[in-house]
Structures are given as structure tokens and as C-alpha cells.
Amino acid sequence: MTLNHLIPFTAILASSLFANDKIVLGQSCALSGPTKDLGVEMNQGASAYFKGVTEIQLNVKDDKYEPAICEANTKAFLADKVTALFGYVGTPTSKVAVPLAMEAKTIFFGAFTGAGFLSDQKANPFAFSLRASYDAETQNMVEHLVNDLGVKEIGLFIQDDAFGEAGKSGVEKAVAKLASQGVKIVAEGKYARNTLAIKEGADKISAGGAKAVIMIGAYMPCAAAIKYWKKSGFQGPFLNVSFVGSAGLAESIKSDAKNVAISQVVPLPWDKSVAVVAEYQKAMGGKDLGFGTLEGYIAAKTIHLAIQKSAKPVTSETLKAALEGMSSFDLGGLVGSFGATDHRGLKFTNLTKINADGSFSVIKSLKDL
């Protein structure tokens, strides 16, 4: 079922009567299932921005974070001839959608994943990624482990699919750069997507002698693994990529958040000193603030900027040209760039910790965990 989430009914009615006057964006994401928080947050943030933009209609379909459902959703959007695909959530889902979008020469923009194929302009010329890559996130993690703590024996806990493999590739590249210093992955454990079957993978990492764990997964299994390790006496540190779902992880581990770090690809959603964050907070009405909703808001603002710069009538072809022409854009204290050979807009990444009250703080060193 297609949900026009948070879009006023009048806008939906108008679009059905005057379809040619509307720029329609199709979003497939998890609105139900174990990973629904990520999809709901991404959609909420985007909808908060689009509610003030009358020329854009955002249609959303629930894919439950399952590739087969996402594939069907994407085919339906393309059959409806949406202007662009926008704000998908997840690597395995995006991986099945991107080839369909490329075949249809339709823009695939702003997915909630740092997978490298999304910014590969040669293989996927109509795909654009806004957020920093998993390569950038994991390289930052490995460097902090080595430089801050002297940790060289790294465990890798991953979701057993394209998402996990994308993160694993980033860790392997970062480790290879520091191999001469003795840095290595000593153990790898996996869990199946949309499950909490973490014991076998967690035990492999414990047995492998890891001194720290980099985690490429969603918050429920990652929280379960962290609790399991701590109960057995392994205290980490545990480093999570941004996709984990920061709010969900914080709520899941609550008072047991010591030595847990989360990489972020957007500023703190509570930092009003950043202009786009203040703007986002106002649009959200001060509610449901978080990294996921902020990323959705930023993605929506960026594609709107491209639409404004696009030749008219707006099509995927004109949007592609507009995006590639945005060599420097300022979203409000957050500066990015695209180009004909650069389809990744932002390079921003930092590390955060979960405070005792469930809030988040940026950390400069893992010694601050």
C-alpha cells in the first residue's frame, strides 16, 4: 500500500488532478518490521521539509527492509513514471533498486546508506549519494582505535548481506593502510538480517581475541550483541556505523552504554548553532528530533535545491545536470558539492557517545567514551 505520509490530503488531491504540475518522488523504506524506526525517521524528516513545498509530492511505500518488496515497490514507482526515487533506506534494498532506476534513467537520490555503489557515476550515472561513505566512516573508526587507544586487534560484527559487506570492505581498506603497524581484523561474526541471532557471530569474535569491535548492523541485533559481550566480561569498545539507528540503540542499551560509540554523518540534531539544524527543529515542531529525521530533512532540502536549479520541465535528465552543476552548495552551515565525476555530496563524519540520560555528545577521542 502506498502511504502519502505527512503530506496534506489537499496536496494529494491536487496532484491527482494536475499530475503534470507535480514533481513526484517515490520513496521505498521500512515502515514496519524490526528496522522500521530508520524508515519512519527518514520519511518524517523529509516530509517535514516537503510540507512547505507545494510543487513536490512524496509518495512512500513500505518495504520492511526486504529487498524483494523494495524491488516490487520500485517497479511500481517507475511504472507510475515518478520524477525521481528518493530517500530509500538500506544497502540491500538500494542494491536491488538502483539497477532498475539506471535502466529507466531515473534519478536515485539521497538513500540512507553509505554504500559505495551509490556514488559510482560510471556504473550508476543517475545515482547520487548525499551522506559520507561507509569507507569514510570505518576509516575514521580504525584510525581512532589505533591513535587513541593503541588497539590493533579488531573484531568485525556484520549483518550477513550487502550492507555488512559494504561496511566490511571499508574496514578492510582502512586496516590495509595500517597493516605495517600490526593492525588486523582478528575475527569476524555475522547475523542474519531482521533477526536477533547474534550468539554464534558474537562468540567467534570473543574467541578471536578482539580488543575492540566495529559493528555494521541495525540497532536491535547490535544492542543484543553488546549486552551479550558485556555479560561475558568483554567491555569493548564497540563502534557502530551511522545506519545502526542511534536513538534505537541508545534506548536498547540504556544505562549500559559505556564504551559504545556511534559514527554520524550529520551534525547533532540538537545543535541550534548550525543553521540547517535550527531550521530543521522549527520544521519538526521540536518533536522527533534525531539523526535519522535530520538526514531525511537534509536530503529533502538538497533535492529541492537541485529541482530549483533544474531546467524546466523537471525530468531525471535535467535533475542529473543540475546536481552535477552543484559544485558547492551550503545547506546552512553544512557545505557539500557534486560534480560530473563526484556523485557523493557530503564528506561530514564524526563520532558520538551515548550519555547516561540517553542524549548524545560528539567525542574527539575514544578515550572520552
N, C-alpha and C positions, 0 to 999 in steps of 0.2 A: 504494500500500500504506500502511496506517495503522501508524505506529510508536508504541508507548507508551514513549517514550524515557525511560530512567532511572526509570520507575515500576516498583516491585516487582511480580513476577508474582502474588504473593498478592493485591495490591490490585486487579489487573486481573481476577483470578478472582472476587474478592468482588463487584466491580462488575457482572460479568456475571450473577451470581446474585441480586444485590439492587440492580438498576438504580435503583429508586425511592429508595434511600437515598443515592445518589451525586449529587454536583453534577459534571456532566461539562462540561469546557471543550474546545473544538475549536481547534487551532492549525494554520494553514497557513503554512509558511515554507520557505525554501530549505535543504534538507539535502544537496543535490548541485548541481553546476554551479558557475560562476565566482563566485557570491555566497554559496556555502554557509556560509562562516565566520560570516556575520551571523546566519543562521537557526540554525545549530548553537549559537552562543553564547547567543542569546536563549532557546532551548529549555533549554540546560544550566542557565542561571541560574534560570529558572522552576522547573525540575524539582528543583533543589537546595532550593528553598523548599518545594515541594509534597510532597516525600518525607516531611515530618513532619506532613502534614495528611491525615488518613485519610478525611475526607469529600469530598475533591476528587480527581477523576481528570482528568488532562491527556492528551488524545489529539492526536497530531501527524501531519500529512500533509506530504509533500514537494511543493512547487510549483515548485522550480527557479528561483524568481523570475520566473516566466512567468505573466502574467495569466490565460491560458486554463486552465492547470492549476489555478490558485488558484480560479477560478470553479467548476470541477468539484468541487474539494475542499470548497468552501463549501456547495455544493448538497447534497453528501453529508452534511456535518455537520448541516445544517438538516433534512434528511430523517430523520436519527437523533435529532432534537429535543434537541440539546445545550442546556445551560442558557445558555451564552454562548460567543461567539467571542472568542478571547484571543490576544494576542501575535503577531499577524501581522507580517510583515517586508517593508516596502517600500511605496512610494506607488502604483505601477502595479497591484500585486496588491491592495492595500487598496481601490483605486478601483473594482475590479470586484466586490469582496466586500461593501462597505458597502451598496449598493442592495439586494442580496439580503437582508442582515441587517435592513435597515429594513422591507422588505416583510413579513418574517417576525416583525417586532417582537422581534428578538433582540439582546441587548447585544453590541456590538463594542468591545472594551476593550483599551487598552494596546498598540497597534500601534507597531512600531519605525519611525516616520516622523513628521516634524513638519508634514505637510501640513495646511492649514487646514480642509479639509472634515471632518476627523475630530472637530473640536470645534464644528462648526456645529449647534447644538442645534435650530434651526428646520428646517433641511433634513434633518438626520440625528439625530432625537431619542434614538435608542438607542446612538449612538456617543459614546465618551468617550476622550479622549487624555490620557495621563499626562505625557509629556515636553513640554518647551518647543517652540514652533513654529519652523519654518524662517524665518518672518518675524523672530522674535526673534533667532535665530542670525545671520542675514545682516545685520540692522541693527547688531548688535554688531560684526560684521566691518567693515562700511563705516565706522562711527564710529571704530574703531581705526585703520583705514588713513588716514583724514583727520587725526585728532587726534594720533596717534603719529608718523606718517611724512610727513604732508602730501601723501599720494598722492590724486590726483583722477581719474586716468585708469585705469579699472578694466576688465579683461578678464573675461569670463564664460564658463566652460567647463562645459557641462552635458550630462547624459545626455538623449538625444532621446526623452523620454516624459513622463508625468505627474510623475514625480519631478523631472526637470530643470525643468519648467515651474513647479512649486511653489517651488523654490528661486529661480528667475529672478524670479518675482513678488515675492519678499521683497527681493531685491537692488534691483529697480526701485523699490519703495516707499521703501527706505532712501535710494537715490540722489535720488529726487524731493524728499525732505525737505532735502537739502543742495545742490540744484541751483543755488541762488543763490550758492553758493561755488565754482561751476565744476566740481562733481563730476559725472561722467558715465560711462556704460558706452561704451567706445570700440570694443569688438569682442566678438563672440560666436562661439564654436565649439562644435560638438556631436559626440557619438559615439553609436553605436547600442548599446542595452542588451545586456549579455552578450557584448560584443566588445572588442577592443583596437584598433579602427580609429580612432585618435586623431589621425593626422597632419594631415588636412585641417582639422579643427577647431583644432588647435594652431597651424597655420600662419596661420589667419585672425586669431588673437589676436596673434601675433607681428607680423604685418603692420599691425595696427591701432594699434600704438603703446601698448599697455597697459603700465602701470608696476607692476601687481600683478594677480593672477588669483584670483577667487573660483570655487571648484570645487564643482559639485553632481554628484557621481558616486560610484562604487564604487572600492575601493582599487586594483584591478588597472589599469584604464584611467587613473586619476588618477596612479598611480605611473609608468606608461608616459609620460604627457604631461609630468610633471615632469622625468623623465630626458631626454626629447627636448628640452625647452626649455633645460635646463642645458647639454646638449651643444652647443646652438647659441649659447650665451652669455647667455641670459636667465636671471637668477638669482632672479627673483621679487620680493616674497614671494608664496607660494601658500597660500591659505586654504581649508580643507576643512570642509564641514559634518559633523556627528556621524555621519551614516549611512555615511560613507566606509568605516568599518571600521578603527579606529585601529591595532590590532595588525597587521593585514594590510598596511597602508600602511607602518608602521614597518619591518616585515620586508622589504618590497619595495624600499624605497629605502635602507635600512641606513645606511651612512656618508654618504650624500648627502642628509641630512635638513635641512641648513641652510636657513633661510628658509621652512620648511614649518610651518604652524600648523593645528591641528585644533580645531574648536569641540566642546565637550562639554555634555551635558545631565544628567549625573550627576557626583557627586564622584569624585575619584581613587580607584580601586578598591583602592589600597594604603594609604590613609589611615585607619588604625585609630582616629584621634581622632574620627571620625564614627561614631556608634553603629551605624547600619544597615550601614556598611561592615564593621565588626568582626564583626557578626552574619553578614553575607554570607560573609566569609572563612572563618568557622567552618563554615558550611553547605557551602561548596565544598571543605572539607578542605585549604584553602591552595593548591588547584590550579586552573588555567584561569582565573586572575583577569584581569579586563579590563572595559572599559566595556560591552561587549555583554552579558556574563553578569551584571554588576551591574544593568543595566537590566532584564533578564529577572527577576532576583530581586526588584527593587523593584516591578515590575508585578504579580508574583505576590502579594507581601505586601499590596499595595493592594487587589487584588480580593478577597483573603481577608478583609481588614478590612471591606469592603463586604458580603461574604457574612455575616459575623458580625453586622453591624448590620441585615441584611435581615430583614423579616418572613418567617415560615415558613408553608408550604414556599417555598423559594427559587425564584423564577422570574425571567425577564428584567424583568418589570414591577416586582417587589419590589426587584430589584437597582438598577434605574433610580432608584427612590425613595430607596434607601439611599445611592447615590452622590451624588445631588443634595442629600441632607441632610448630607453630609460637608463642612461649611463650613470646617473646619480639622482637619487630621489631621497627626500627627507620626510619620513612619516611623522616627525615630531620628536626630535631627539634620538631617532633611530634611523641611521643612514644606510642605504643599500644601493646596489647597482646591478643592472642586467646588461647584456650585450649579445651580439650575434654569436659569439663563441663562449658566452657565460650565461647560463640559464639558472644560476643559483643567486638569489638576490641578497641574502644576508649572511654574514660570517660570524655574527654575535654568538658567543657561548661563554658560560661561566659555571661555577659550582655553588651549590647551596646546601645548607644543612637544615634539618627539621628541629625547631626549638621545642622546649618542654611543653609549651602551650599549643603546639601544632602549627605555629607560624613558621616562616622561612627566613633565613638570613643568607646573604652572599658571603662566601668564605674565600679568602685569598690563599689559604694553605690548608692542607688536610690535617695539620696539627691543631686546627681550630675546631675539629669535629668533637 
